[in-house]
Amino acid sequence: MELQVKRSENEIEKDIFFIKDESVMTGAVEVLTQISASNRIVLKAKGDLIPNAVAVANIVTENMLKGNSSIQNIELDSVISKEDGQMTSNIEITLIKN
């Protein structure tokens, strides 16, 4: 039972892609390689990188895998820092390959 839990946690981590401050096309190519292996990926971004996450999702679903992929879910959230009280927005975009 314990092995199954560890395996599923590793699979969940493998399906997550954190958007970095890099070229949108570079991120889209990285997402394309990951989604080809697992058929599902969750894009995560914070703050100023949220527009990049949306752009990557659109490039993958509308250009690279048009008709073979879709956006399954979008979650928006905000977190208030305990140290300085600043609010940071987060986004999670779930892409699936049909």
mmCIF file as gemmi writes it, N, C-alpha and C atoms, coordinates in Angstrom:
data_model
loop_
_atom_site.group_PDB
_atom_site.id
_atom_site.type_symbol
_atom_site.label_atom_id
_atom_site.label_alt_id
_atom_site.label_comp_id
_atom_site.label_asym_id
_atom_site.label_entity_id
_atom_site.label_seq_id
_atom_site.pdbx_PDB_ins_code
_atom_site.Cartn_x
_atom_site.Cartn_y
_atom_site.Cartn_z
_atom_site.occupancy
_atom_site.B_iso_or_equiv
_atom_site.pdbx_formal_charge
_atom_site.auth_seq_id
_atom_site.auth_asym_id
_atom_site.pdbx_PDB_model_num
ATOM 1 N N . MET Axp A 1 ? 0.823 -1.198 0 1 0 ? 1 A 1
ATOM 2 C CA . MET Axp A 1 ? 0 0 0 1 0 ? 1 A 1
ATOM 3 C C . MET Axp A 1 ? 0.865 1.258 0 1 0 ? 1 A 1
ATOM 4 N N . GLU Axp A 2 ? 1.932 1.224 0.761 1 0 ? 2 A 1
ATOM 5 C CA . GLU Axp A 2 ? 2.806 2.384 0.865 1 0 ? 2 A 1
ATOM 6 C C . GLU Axp A 2 ? 3.484 2.69 -0.471 1 0 ? 2 A 1
ATOM 7 N N . LEU Axp A 3 ? 3.852 1.656 -1.223 1 0 ? 3 A 1
ATOM 8 C CA . LEU Axp A 3 ? 4.485 1.864 -2.523 1 0 ? 3 A 1
ATOM 9 C C . LEU Axp A 3 ? 3.532 2.526 -3.503 1 0 ? 3 A 1
ATOM 10 N N . GLN Axp A 4 ? 2.261 2.16 -3.454 1 0 ? 4 A 1
ATOM 11 C CA . GLN Axp A 4 ? 1.282 2.753 -4.356 1 0 ? 4 A 1
ATOM 12 C C . GLN Axp A 4 ? 1.131 4.251 -4.094 1 0 ? 4 A 1
ATOM 13 N N . VAL Axp A 5 ? 1.15 4.643 -2.842 1 0 ? 5 A 1
ATOM 14 C CA . VAL Axp A 5 ? 1.022 6.058 -2.503 1 0 ? 5 A 1
ATOM 15 C C . VAL Axp A 5 ? 2.226 6.829 -3.032 1 0 ? 5 A 1
ATOM 16 N N . LYS Axp A 6 ? 3.427 6.301 -2.835 1 0 ? 6 A 1
ATOM 17 C CA . LYS Axp A 6 ? 4.63 6.972 -3.322 1 0 ? 6 A 1
ATOM 18 C C . LYS Axp A 6 ? 4.622 7.066 -4.841 1 0 ? 6 A 1
ATOM 19 N N . ARG Axp A 7 ? 4.197 6.016 -5.499 1 0 ? 7 A 1
ATOM 20 C CA . ARG Axp A 7 ? 4.167 6.011 -6.954 1 0 ? 7 A 1
ATOM 21 C C . ARG Axp A 7 ? 3.185 7.053 -7.467 1 0 ? 7 A 1
ATOM 22 N N . SER Axp A 8 ? 2.014 7.128 -6.873 1 0 ? 8 A 1
ATOM 23 C CA . SER Axp A 8 ? 1.035 8.099 -7.351 1 0 ? 8 A 1
ATOM 24 C C . SER Axp A 8 ? 1.497 9.536 -7.076 1 0 ? 8 A 1
ATOM 25 N N . GLU Axp A 9 ? 2.2 9.774 -5.965 1 0 ? 9 A 1
ATOM 26 C CA . GLU Axp A 9 ? 2.74 11.105 -5.698 1 0 ? 9 A 1
ATOM 27 C C . GLU Axp A 9 ? 3.774 11.482 -6.75 1 0 ? 9 A 1
ATOM 28 N N . ASN Axp A 10 ? 4.624 10.527 -7.144 1 0 ? 10 A 1
ATOM 29 C CA . ASN Axp A 10 ? 5.624 10.797 -8.176 1 0 ? 10 A 1
ATOM 30 C C . ASN Axp A 10 ? 4.967 11.072 -9.514 1 0 ? 10 A 1
ATOM 31 N N . GLU Axp A 11 ? 3.902 10.35 -9.831 1 0 ? 11 A 1
ATOM 32 C CA . GLU Axp A 11 ? 3.193 10.58 -11.083 1 0 ? 11 A 1
ATOM 33 C C . GLU Axp A 11 ? 2.557 11.966 -11.098 1 0 ? 11 A 1
ATOM 34 N N . ILE Axp A 12 ? 2.022 12.387 -9.967 1 0 ? 12 A 1
ATOM 35 C CA . ILE Axp A 12 ? 1.414 13.716 -9.884 1 0 ? 12 A 1
ATOM 36 C C . ILE Axp A 12 ? 2.477 14.787 -10.085 1 0 ? 12 A 1
ATOM 37 N N . GLU Axp A 13 ? 3.633 14.628 -9.442 1 0 ? 13 A 1
ATOM 38 C CA . GLU Axp A 13 ? 4.713 15.606 -9.593 1 0 ? 13 A 1
ATOM 39 C C . GLU Axp A 13 ? 5.223 15.655 -11.023 1 0 ? 13 A 1
ATOM 40 N N . LYS Axp A 14 ? 5.229 14.516 -11.699 1 0 ? 14 A 1
ATOM 41 C CA . LYS Axp A 14 ? 5.714 14.447 -13.07 1 0 ? 14 A 1
ATOM 42 C C . LYS Axp A 14 ? 4.79 15.2 -14.02 1 0 ? 14 A 1
ATOM 43 N N . ASP Axp A 15 ? 3.519 15.297 -13.684 1 0 ? 15 A 1
ATOM 44 C CA . ASP Axp A 15 ? 2.533 15.948 -14.542 1 0 ? 15 A 1
ATOM 45 C C . ASP Axp A 15 ? 2.429 17.45 -14.297 1 0 ? 15 A 1
ATOM 46 N N . ILE Axp A 16 ? 3.271 18.011 -13.45 1 0 ? 16 A 1
ATOM 47 C CA . ILE Axp A 16 ? 3.217 19.441 -13.144 1 0 ? 16 A 1
ATOM 48 C C . ILE Axp A 16 ? 4.367 20.151 -13.855 1 0 ? 16 A 1
ATOM 49 N N . PHE Axp A 17 ? 4.046 21.271 -14.493 1 0 ? 17 A 1
ATOM 50 C CA . PHE Axp A 17 ? 5.062 22.079 -15.168 1 0 ? 17 A 1
ATOM 51 C C . PHE Axp A 17 ? 4.978 23.493 -14.616 1 0 ? 17 A 1
ATOM 52 N N . PHE Axp A 18 ? 6.053 23.962 -14.007 1 0 ? 18 A 1
ATOM 53 C CA . PHE Axp A 18 ? 6.105 25.312 -13.459 1 0 ? 18 A 1
ATOM 54 C C . PHE Axp A 18 ? 6.609 26.268 -14.537 1 0 ? 18 A 1
ATOM 55 N N . ILE Axp A 19 ? 5.829 27.29 -14.817 1 0 ? 19 A 1
ATOM 56 C CA . ILE Axp A 19 ? 6.204 28.284 -15.816 1 0 ? 19 A 1
ATOM 57 C C . ILE Axp A 19 ? 7.353 29.124 -15.262 1 0 ? 19 A 1
ATOM 58 N N . LYS Axp A 20 ? 8.414 29.233 -16.07 1 0 ? 20 A 1
ATOM 59 C CA . LYS Axp A 20 ? 9.588 30.002 -15.665 1 0 ? 20 A 1
ATOM 60 C C . LYS Axp A 20 ? 9.658 31.276 -16.492 1 0 ? 20 A 1
ATOM 61 N N . ASP Axp A 21 ? 10.513 32.174 -16.088 1 0 ? 21 A 1
ATOM 62 C CA . ASP Axp A 21 ? 10.706 33.429 -16.813 1 0 ? 21 A 1
ATOM 63 C C . ASP Axp A 21 ? 11.64 33.169 -17.995 1 0 ? 21 A 1
ATOM 64 N N . GLU Axp A 22 ? 11.081 32.569 -19.038 1 0 ? 22 A 1
ATOM 65 C CA . GLU Axp A 22 ? 11.818 32.244 -20.25 1 0 ? 22 A 1
ATOM 66 C C . GLU Axp A 22 ? 10.903 32.463 -21.445 1 0 ? 22 A 1
ATOM 67 N N . SER Axp A 23 ? 11.401 32.218 -22.612 1 0 ? 23 A 1
ATOM 68 C CA . SER Axp A 23 ? 10.605 32.379 -23.822 1 0 ? 23 A 1
ATOM 69 C C . SER Axp A 23 ? 9.348 31.51 -23.755 1 0 ? 23 A 1
ATOM 70 N N . VAL Axp A 24 ? 8.237 32.068 -24.204 1 0 ? 24 A 1
ATOM 71 C CA . VAL Axp A 24 ? 6.974 31.327 -24.194 1 0 ? 24 A 1
ATOM 72 C C . VAL Axp A 24 ? 7.083 30.094 -25.09 1 0 ? 24 A 1
ATOM 73 N N . MET Axp A 25 ? 7.751 30.223 -26.221 1 0 ? 25 A 1
ATOM 74 C CA . MET Axp A 25 ? 7.884 29.098 -27.141 1 0 ? 25 A 1
ATOM 75 C C . MET Axp A 25 ? 8.74 27.984 -26.538 1 0 ? 25 A 1
ATOM 76 N N . THR Axp A 26 ? 9.757 28.337 -25.776 1 0 ? 26 A 1
ATOM 77 C CA . THR Axp A 26 ? 10.569 27.333 -25.089 1 0 ? 26 A 1
ATOM 78 C C . THR Axp A 26 ? 9.71 26.558 -24.1 1 0 ? 26 A 1
ATOM 79 N N . GLY Axp A 27 ? 8.899 27.257 -23.342 1 0 ? 27 A 1
ATOM 80 C CA . GLY Axp A 27 ? 7.986 26.6 -22.412 1 0 ? 27 A 1
ATOM 81 C C . GLY Axp A 27 ? 6.993 25.709 -23.123 1 0 ? 27 A 1
ATOM 82 N N . ALA Axp A 28 ? 6.475 26.159 -24.268 1 0 ? 28 A 1
ATOM 83 C CA . ALA Axp A 28 ? 5.506 25.369 -25.026 1 0 ? 28 A 1
ATOM 84 C C . ALA Axp A 28 ? 6.124 24.071 -25.532 1 0 ? 28 A 1
ATOM 85 N N . VAL Axp A 29 ? 7.368 24.125 -25.987 1 0 ? 29 A 1
ATOM 86 C CA . VAL Axp A 29 ? 8.046 22.912 -26.467 1 0 ? 29 A 1
ATOM 87 C C . VAL Axp A 29 ? 8.276 21.943 -25.313 1 0 ? 29 A 1
ATOM 88 N N . GLU Axp A 30 ? 8.663 22.452 -24.149 1 0 ? 30 A 1
ATOM 89 C CA . GLU Axp A 30 ? 8.851 21.594 -22.979 1 0 ? 30 A 1
ATOM 90 C C . GLU Axp A 30 ? 7.535 20.946 -22.561 1 0 ? 30 A 1
ATOM 91 N N . VAL Axp A 31 ? 6.453 21.716 -22.586 1 0 ? 31 A 1
ATOM 92 C CA . VAL Axp A 31 ? 5.132 21.173 -22.242 1 0 ? 31 A 1
ATOM 93 C C . VAL Axp A 31 ? 4.73 20.106 -23.255 1 0 ? 31 A 1
ATOM 94 N N . LEU Axp A 32 ? 4.999 20.345 -24.527 1 0 ? 32 A 1
ATOM 95 C CA . LEU Axp A 32 ? 4.658 19.385 -25.576 1 0 ? 32 A 1
ATOM 96 C C . LEU Axp A 32 ? 5.356 18.049 -25.354 1 0 ? 32 A 1
ATOM 97 N N . THR Axp A 33 ? 6.621 18.076 -24.973 1 0 ? 33 A 1
ATOM 98 C CA . THR Axp A 33 ? 7.33 16.817 -24.727 1 0 ? 33 A 1
ATOM 99 C C . THR Axp A 33 ? 6.773 16.093 -23.505 1 0 ? 33 A 1
ATOM 100 N N . GLN Axp A 34 ? 6.399 16.835 -22.475 1 0 ? 34 A 1
ATOM 101 C CA . GLN Axp A 34 ? 5.842 16.193 -21.278 1 0 ? 34 A 1
ATOM 102 C C . GLN Axp A 34 ? 4.444 15.65 -21.521 1 0 ? 34 A 1
ATOM 103 N N . ILE Axp A 35 ? 3.609 16.384 -22.237 1 0 ? 35 A 1
ATOM 104 C CA . ILE Axp A 35 ? 2.231 15.935 -22.454 1 0 ? 35 A 1
ATOM 105 C C . ILE Axp A 35 ? 2.194 14.742 -23.405 1 0 ? 35 A 1
ATOM 106 N N . SER Axp A 36 ? 3.204 14.607 -24.254 1 0 ? 36 A 1
ATOM 107 C CA . SER Axp A 36 ? 3.275 13.456 -25.154 1 0 ? 36 A 1
ATOM 108 C C . SER Axp A 36 ? 3.484 12.167 -24.374 1 0 ? 36 A 1
ATOM 109 N N . ALA Axp A 37 ? 4.191 12.248 -23.262 1 0 ? 37 A 1
ATOM 110 C CA . ALA Axp A 37 ? 4.477 11.068 -22.453 1 0 ? 37 A 1
ATOM 111 C C . ALA Axp A 37 ? 3.345 10.724 -21.495 1 0 ? 37 A 1
ATOM 112 N N . SER Axp A 38 ? 2.629 11.72 -20.984 1 0 ? 38 A 1
ATOM 113 C CA . SER Axp A 38 ? 1.665 11.434 -19.916 1 0 ? 38 A 1
ATOM 114 C C . SER Axp A 38 ? 0.207 11.71 -20.275 1 0 ? 38 A 1
ATOM 115 N N . ASN Axp A 39 ? -0.059 12.379 -21.394 1 0 ? 39 A 1
ATOM 116 C CA . ASN Axp A 39 ? -1.415 12.723 -21.841 1 0 ? 39 A 1
ATOM 117 C C . ASN Axp A 39 ? -2.13 13.735 -20.952 1 0 ? 39 A 1
ATOM 118 N N . ARG Axp A 40 ? -1.472 14.23 -19.91 1 0 ? 40 A 1
ATOM 119 C CA . ARG Axp A 40 ? -2.076 15.219 -19.011 1 0 ? 40 A 1
ATOM 120 C C . ARG Axp A 40 ? -0.952 16.014 -18.37 1 0 ? 40 A 1
ATOM 121 N N . ILE Axp A 41 ? -1.155 17.319 -18.244 1 0 ? 41 A 1
ATOM 122 C CA . ILE Axp A 41 ? -0.154 18.157 -17.591 1 0 ? 41 A 1
ATOM 123 C C . ILE Axp A 41 ? -0.851 19.345 -16.939 1 0 ? 41 A 1
ATOM 124 N N . VAL Axp A 42 ? -0.311 19.786 -15.815 1 0 ? 42 A 1
ATOM 125 C CA . VAL Axp A 42 ? -0.837 20.949 -15.106 1 0 ? 42 A 1
ATOM 126 C C . VAL Axp A 42 ? 0.218 22.046 -15.17 1 0 ? 42 A 1
ATOM 127 N N . LEU Axp A 43 ? -0.145 23.171 -15.778 1 0 ? 43 A 1
ATOM 128 C CA . LEU Axp A 43 ? 0.738 24.332 -15.83 1 0 ? 43 A 1
ATOM 129 C C . LEU Axp A 43 ? 0.484 25.172 -14.588 1 0 ? 43 A 1
ATOM 130 N N . LYS Axp A 44 ? 1.548 25.554 -13.892 1 0 ? 44 A 1
ATOM 131 C CA . LYS Axp A 44 ? 1.409 26.388 -12.699 1 0 ? 44 A 1
ATOM 132 C C . LYS Axp A 44 ? 2.254 27.636 -12.868 1 0 ? 44 A 1
ATOM 133 N N . ALA Axp A 45 ? 1.679 28.778 -12.482 1 0 ? 45 A 1
ATOM 134 C CA . ALA Axp A 45 ? 2.404 30.046 -12.556 1 0 ? 45 A 1
ATOM 135 C C . ALA Axp A 45 ? 1.945 30.963 -11.441 1 0 ? 45 A 1
ATOM 136 N N . LYS Axp A 46 ? 2.834 31.901 -11.079 1 0 ? 46 A 1
ATOM 137 C CA . LYS Axp A 46 ? 2.534 32.879 -10.037 1 0 ? 46 A 1
ATOM 138 C C . LYS Axp A 46 ? 2.799 34.279 -10.559 1 0 ? 46 A 1
ATOM 139 N N . GLY Axp A 47 ? 2.007 35.222 -10.087 1 0 ? 47 A 1
ATOM 140 C CA . GLY Axp A 47 ? 2.254 36.641 -10.322 1 0 ? 47 A 1
ATOM 141 C C . GLY Axp A 47 ? 2.383 37.048 -11.771 1 0 ? 47 A 1
ATOM 142 N N . ASP Axp A 48 ? 3.512 37.666 -12.098 1 0 ? 48 A 1
ATOM 143 C CA . ASP Axp A 48 ? 3.743 38.202 -13.44 1 0 ? 48 A 1
ATOM 144 C C . ASP Axp A 48 ? 3.885 37.125 -14.507 1 0 ? 48 A 1
ATOM 145 N N . LEU Axp A 49 ? 4.024 35.864 -14.118 1 0 ? 49 A 1
ATOM 146 C CA . LEU Axp A 49 ? 4.187 34.784 -15.09 1 0 ? 49 A 1
ATOM 147 C C . LEU Axp A 49 ? 2.857 34.171 -15.526 1 0 ? 49 A 1
ATOM 148 N N . ILE Axp A 50 ? 1.747 34.637 -14.97 1 0 ? 50 A 1
ATOM 149 C CA . ILE Axp A 50 ? 0.429 34.113 -15.342 1 0 ? 50 A 1
ATOM 150 C C . ILE Axp A 50 ? 0.135 34.305 -16.83 1 0 ? 50 A 1
ATOM 151 N N . PRO Axp A 51 ? 0.396 35.475 -17.425 1 0 ? 51 A 1
ATOM 152 C CA . PRO Axp A 51 ? 0.156 35.603 -18.873 1 0 ? 51 A 1
ATOM 153 C C . PRO Axp A 51 ? 0.988 34.629 -19.708 1 0 ? 51 A 1
ATOM 154 N N . ASN Axp A 52 ? 2.197 34.302 -19.244 1 0 ? 52 A 1
ATOM 155 C CA . ASN Axp A 52 ? 3.02 33.324 -19.955 1 0 ? 52 A 1
ATOM 156 C C . ASN Axp A 52 ? 2.381 31.94 -19.912 1 0 ? 52 A 1
ATOM 157 N N . ALA Axp A 53 ? 1.792 31.569 -18.771 1 0 ? 53 A 1
ATOM 158 C CA . ALA Axp A 53 ? 1.126 30.274 -18.655 1 0 ? 53 A 1
ATOM 159 C C . ALA Axp A 53 ? -0.057 30.188 -19.606 1 0 ? 53 A 1
ATOM 160 N N . VAL Axp A 54 ? -0.824 31.262 -19.695 1 0 ? 54 A 1
ATOM 161 C CA . VAL Axp A 54 ? -1.972 31.3 -20.609 1 0 ? 54 A 1
ATOM 162 C C . VAL Axp A 54 ? -1.488 31.198 -22.053 1 0 ? 54 A 1
ATOM 163 N N . ALA Axp A 55 ? -0.407 31.897 -22.381 1 0 ? 55 A 1
ATOM 164 C CA . ALA Axp A 55 ? 0.141 31.849 -23.74 1 0 ? 55 A 1
ATOM 165 C C . ALA Axp A 55 ? 0.641 30.449 -24.083 1 0 ? 55 A 1
ATOM 166 N N . VAL Axp A 56 ? 1.333 29.803 -23.155 1 0 ? 56 A 1
ATOM 167 C CA . VAL Axp A 56 ? 1.827 28.44 -23.386 1 0 ? 56 A 1
ATOM 168 C C . VAL Axp A 56 ? 0.656 27.489 -23.609 1 0 ? 56 A 1
ATOM 169 N N . ALA Axp A 57 ? -0.376 27.591 -22.778 1 0 ? 57 A 1
ATOM 170 C CA . ALA Axp A 57 ? -1.553 26.731 -22.938 1 0 ? 57 A 1
ATOM 171 C C . ALA Axp A 57 ? -2.201 26.947 -24.299 1 0 ? 57 A 1
ATOM 172 N N . ASN Axp A 58 ? -2.323 28.193 -24.731 1 0 ? 58 A 1
ATOM 173 C CA . ASN Axp A 58 ? -2.922 28.48 -26.036 1 0 ? 58 A 1
ATOM 174 C C . ASN Axp A 58 ? -2.065 27.973 -27.184 1 0 ? 58 A 1
ATOM 175 N N . ILE Axp A 59 ? -0.76 28.136 -27.097 1 0 ? 59 A 1
ATOM 176 C CA . ILE Axp A 59 ? 0.125 27.65 -28.16 1 0 ? 59 A 1
ATOM 177 C C . ILE Axp A 59 ? 0.019 26.137 -28.293 1 0 ? 59 A 1
ATOM 178 N N . VAL Axp A 60 ? 0.027 25.437 -27.164 1 0 ? 60 A 1
ATOM 179 C CA . VAL Axp A 60 ? -0.039 23.972 -27.203 1 0 ? 60 A 1
ATOM 180 C C . VAL Axp A 60 ? -1.383 23.499 -27.732 1 0 ? 60 A 1
ATOM 181 N N . THR Axp A 61 ? -2.487 24.054 -27.215 1 0 ? 61 A 1
ATOM 182 C CA . THR Axp A 61 ? -3.81 23.547 -27.598 1 0 ? 61 A 1
ATOM 183 C C . THR Axp A 61 ? -4.287 24.049 -28.952 1 0 ? 61 A 1
ATOM 184 N N . GLU Axp A 62 ? -3.899 25.258 -29.352 1 0 ? 62 A 1
ATOM 185 C CA . GLU Axp A 62 ? -4.41 25.835 -30.602 1 0 ? 62 A 1
ATOM 186 C C . GLU Axp A 62 ? -3.457 25.69 -31.786 1 0 ? 62 A 1
ATOM 187 N N . ASN Axp A 63 ? -2.171 25.516 -31.534 1 0 ? 63 A 1
ATOM 188 C CA . ASN Axp A 63 ? -1.213 25.425 -32.637 1 0 ? 63 A 1
ATOM 189 C C . ASN Axp A 63 ? -0.563 24.049 -32.734 1 0 ? 63 A 1
ATOM 190 N N . MET Axp A 64 ? 0.112 23.637 -31.691 1 0 ? 64 A 1
ATOM 191 C CA . MET Axp A 64 ? 0.895 22.407 -31.749 1 0 ? 64 A 1
ATOM 192 C C . MET Axp A 64 ? 0.033 21.149 -31.77 1 0 ? 64 A 1
ATOM 193 N N . LEU Axp A 65 ? -0.984 21.095 -30.941 1 0 ? 65 A 1
ATOM 194 C CA . LEU Axp A 65 ? -1.844 19.907 -30.849 1 0 ? 65 A 1
ATOM 195 C C . LEU Axp A 65 ? -3.293 20.256 -31.173 1 0 ? 65 A 1
ATOM 196 N N . LYS Axp A 66 ? -3.503 21.099 -32.156 1 0 ? 66 A 1
ATOM 197 C CA . LYS Axp A 66 ? -4.85 21.553 -32.5 1 0 ? 66 A 1
ATOM 198 C C . LYS Axp A 66 ? -5.743 20.352 -32.821 1 0 ? 66 A 1
ATOM 199 N N . GLY Axp A 67 ? -6.864 20.27 -32.134 1 0 ? 67 A 1
ATOM 200 C CA . GLY Axp A 67 ? -7.805 19.175 -32.33 1 0 ? 67 A 1
ATOM 201 C C . GLY Axp A 67 ? -7.471 17.923 -31.546 1 0 ? 67 A 1
ATOM 202 N N . ASN Axp A 68 ? -6.263 17.833 -30.991 1 0 ? 68 A 1
ATOM 203 C CA . ASN Axp A 68 ? -5.848 16.651 -30.233 1 0 ? 68 A 1
ATOM 204 C C . ASN Axp A 68 ? -5.644 16.933 -28.75 1 0 ? 68 A 1
ATOM 205 N N . SER Axp A 69 ? -5.927 18.158 -28.33 1 0 ? 69 A 1
ATOM 206 C CA . SER Axp A 69 ? -5.76 18.5 -26.92 1 0 ? 69 A 1
ATOM 207 C C . SER Axp A 69 ? -6.785 19.553 -26.536 1 0 ? 69 A 1
ATOM 208 N N . SER Axp A 70 ? -6.972 19.694 -25.238 1 0 ? 70 A 1
ATOM 209 C CA . SER Axp A 70 ? -7.919 20.704 -24.764 1 0 ? 70 A 1
ATOM 210 C C . SER Axp A 70 ? -7.552 21.121 -23.343 1 0 ? 70 A 1
ATOM 211 N N . ILE Axp A 71 ? -8.126 22.239 -22.932 1 0 ? 71 A 1
ATOM 212 C CA . ILE Axp A 71 ? -7.962 22.716 -21.564 1 0 ? 71 A 1
ATOM 213 C C . ILE Axp A 71 ? -9.078 22.091 -20.74 1 0 ? 71 A 1
ATOM 214 N N . GLN Axp A 72 ? -8.695 21.301 -19.754 1 0 ? 72 A 1
ATOM 215 C CA . GLN Axp A 72 ? -9.673 20.599 -18.928 1 0 ? 72 A 1
ATOM 216 C C . GLN Axp A 72 ? -10.169 21.467 -17.781 1 0 ? 72 A 1
ATOM 217 N N . ASN Axp A 73 ? -9.249 22.238 -17.168 1 0 ? 73 A 1
ATOM 218 C CA . ASN Axp A 73 ? -9.627 22.999 -15.984 1 0 ? 73 A 1
ATOM 219 C C . ASN Axp A 73 ? -8.683 24.191 -15.81 1 0 ? 73 A 1
ATOM 220 N N . ILE Axp A 74 ? -9.224 25.27 -15.264 1 0 ? 74 A 1
ATOM 221 C CA . ILE Axp A 74 ? -8.421 26.44 -14.912 1 0 ? 74 A 1
ATOM 222 C C . ILE Axp A 74 ? -8.788 26.837 -13.49 1 0 ? 74 A 1
ATOM 223 N N . GLU Axp A 75 ? -7.772 26.946 -12.633 1 0 ? 75 A 1
ATOM 224 C CA . GLU Axp A 75 ? -7.996 27.356 -11.247 1 0 ? 75 A 1
ATOM 225 C C . GLU Axp A 75 ? -7.192 28.618 -10.968 1 0 ? 75 A 1
ATOM 226 N N . LEU Axp A 76 ? -7.854 29.614 -10.414 1 0 ? 76 A 1
ATOM 227 C CA . LEU Axp A 76 ? -7.207 30.861 -10.012 1 0 ? 76 A 1
ATOM 228 C C . LEU Axp A 76 ? -7.269 30.976 -8.499 1 0 ? 76 A 1
ATOM 229 N N . ASP Axp A 77 ? -6.207 31.513 -7.917 1 0 ? 77 A 1
ATOM 230 C CA . ASP Axp A 77 ? -6.14 31.629 -6.469 1 0 ? 77 A 1
ATOM 231 C C . ASP Axp A 77 ? -5.238 32.808 -6.116 1 0 ? 77 A 1
ATOM 232 N N . SER Axp A 78 ? -5.408 33.331 -4.929 1 0 ? 78 A 1
ATOM 233 C CA . SER Axp A 78 ? -4.527 34.386 -4.418 1 0 ? 78 A 1
ATOM 234 C C . SER Axp A 78 ? -4.096 34.022 -3.01 1 0 ? 78 A 1
ATOM 235 N N . VAL Axp A 79 ? -2.841 34.314 -2.716 1 0 ? 79 A 1
ATOM 236 C CA . VAL Axp A 79 ? -2.274 34.018 -1.406 1 0 ? 79 A 1
ATOM 237 C C . VAL Axp A 79 ? -1.722 35.312 -0.826 1 0 ? 79 A 1
ATOM 238 N N . ILE Axp A 80 ? -2.023 35.558 0.443 1 0 ? 80 A 1
ATOM 239 C CA . ILE Axp A 80 ? -1.509 36.745 1.125 1 0 ? 80 A 1
ATOM 240 C C . ILE Axp A 80 ? -0.317 36.324 1.98 1 0 ? 80 A 1
ATOM 241 N N . SER Axp A 81 ? 0.806 36.978 1.75 1 0 ? 81 A 1
ATOM 242 C CA . SER Axp A 81 ? 2.037 36.684 2.475 1 0 ? 81 A 1
ATOM 243 C C . SER Axp A 81 ? 1.902 37.102 3.936 1 0 ? 81 A 1
ATOM 244 N N . LYS Axp A 82 ? 2.377 36.247 4.836 1 0 ? 82 A 1
ATOM 245 C CA . LYS Axp A 82 ? 2.321 36.567 6.263 1 0 ? 82 A 1
ATOM 246 C C . LYS Axp A 82 ? 3.35 37.619 6.647 1 0 ? 82 A 1
ATOM 247 N N . GLU Axp A 83 ? 4.472 37.659 5.914 1 0 ? 83 A 1
ATOM 248 C CA . GLU Axp A 83 ? 5.541 38.592 6.266 1 0 ? 83 A 1
ATOM 249 C C . GLU Axp A 83 ? 5.185 40.038 5.964 1 0 ? 83 A 1
ATOM 250 N N . ASP Axp A 84 ? 4.779 40.301 4.713 1 0 ? 84 A 1
ATOM 251 C CA . ASP Axp A 84 ? 4.553 41.693 4.322 1 0 ? 84 A 1
ATOM 252 C C . ASP Axp A 84 ? 3.119 41.992 3.89 1 0 ? 84 A 1
ATOM 253 N N . GLY Axp A 85 ? 2.259 40.995 3.886 1 0 ? 85 A 1
ATOM 254 C CA . GLY Axp A 85 ? 0.856 41.209 3.556 1 0 ? 85 A 1
ATOM 255 C C . GLY Axp A 85 ? 0.556 41.383 2.08 1 0 ? 85 A 1
ATOM 256 N N . GLN Axp A 86 ? 1.544 41.138 1.214 1 0 ? 86 A 1
ATOM 257 C CA . GLN Axp A 86 ? 1.311 41.27 -0.222 1 0 ? 86 A 1
ATOM 258 C C . GLN Axp A 86 ? 0.522 40.078 -0.749 1 0 ? 86 A 1
ATOM 259 N N . MET Axp A 87 ? -0.332 40.363 -1.721 1 0 ? 87 A 1
ATOM 260 C CA . MET Axp A 87 ? -1.143 39.328 -2.336 1 0 ? 87 A 1
ATOM 261 C C . MET Axp A 87 ? -0.474 38.86 -3.628 1 0 ? 87 A 1
ATOM 262 N N . THR Axp A 88 ? -0.362 37.537 -3.788 1 0 ? 88 A 1
ATOM 263 C CA . THR Axp A 88 ? 0.206 36.947 -4.994 1 0 ? 88 A 1
ATOM 264 C C . THR Axp A 88 ? -0.841 36.049 -5.629 1 0 ? 88 A 1
ATOM 265 N N . SER Axp A 89 ? -1.088 36.25 -6.908 1 0 ? 89 A 1
ATOM 266 C CA . SER Axp A 89 ? -2.05 35.426 -7.638 1 0 ? 89 A 1
ATOM 267 C C . SER Axp A 89 ? -1.357 34.186 -8.191 1 0 ? 89 A 1
ATOM 268 N N . ASN Axp A 90 ? -2.113 33.09 -8.258 1 0 ? 90 A 1
ATOM 269 C CA . ASN Axp A 90 ? -1.627 31.82 -8.792 1 0 ? 90 A 1
ATOM 270 C C . ASN Axp A 90 ? -2.625 31.306 -9.817 1 0 ? 90 A 1
ATOM 271 N N . ILE Axp A 91 ? -2.128 30.535 -10.793 1 0 ? 91 A 1
ATOM 272 C CA . ILE Axp A 91 ? -3.002 29.903 -11.764 1 0 ? 91 A 1
ATOM 273 C C . ILE Axp A 91 ? -2.531 28.474 -11.991 1 0 ? 91 A 1
ATOM 274 N N . GLU Axp A 92 ? -3.485 27.579 -12.18 1 0 ? 92 A 1
ATOM 275 C CA . GLU Axp A 92 ? -3.214 26.2 -12.571 1 0 ? 92 A 1
ATOM 276 C C . GLU Axp A 92 ? -4.087 25.9 -13.779 1 0 ? 92 A 1
ATOM 277 N N . ILE Axp A 93 ? -3.461 25.528 -14.887 1 0 ? 93 A 1
ATOM 278 C CA . ILE Axp A 93 ? -4.18 25.199 -16.115 1 0 ? 93 A 1
ATOM 279 C C . ILE Axp A 93 ? -3.909 23.733 -16.417 1 0 ? 93 A 1
ATOM 280 N N . THR Axp A 94 ? -4.963 22.924 -16.452 1 0 ? 94 A 1
ATOM 281 C CA . THR Axp A 94 ? -4.827 21.506 -16.741 1 0 ? 94 A 1
ATOM 282 C C . THR Axp A 94 ? -5.096 21.264 -18.218 1 0 ? 94 A 1
ATOM 283 N N . LEU Axp A 95 ? -4.099 20.701 -18.901 1 0 ? 95 A 1
ATOM 284 C CA . LEU Axp A 95 ? -4.223 20.355 -20.314 1 0 ? 95 A 1
ATOM 285 C C . LEU Axp A 95 ? -4.298 18.843 -20.445 1 0 ? 95 A 1
ATOM 286 N N . ILE Axp A 96 ? -5.15 18.371 -21.349 1 0 ? 96 A 1
ATOM 287 C CA . ILE Axp A 96 ? -5.232 16.942 -21.622 1 0 ? 96 A 1
ATOM 288 C C . ILE Axp A 96 ? -5.059 16.705 -23.116 1 0 ? 96 A 1
ATOM 289 N N . LYS Axp A 97 ? -4.475 15.567 -23.428 1 0 ? 97 A 1
ATOM 290 C CA . LYS Axp A 97 ? -4.291 15.17 -24.817 1 0 ? 97 A 1
ATOM 291 C C . LYS Axp A 97 ? -5.358 14.132 -25.135 1 0 ? 97 A 1
ATOM 292 N N . ASN Axp A 98 ? -6.142 14.38 -26.179 1 0 ? 98 A 1
ATOM 293 C CA . ASN Axp A 98 ? -7.246 13.478 -26.535 1 0 ? 98 A 1
ATOM 294 C C . ASN Axp A 98 ? -6.743 12.255 -27.27 1 0 ? 98 A 1
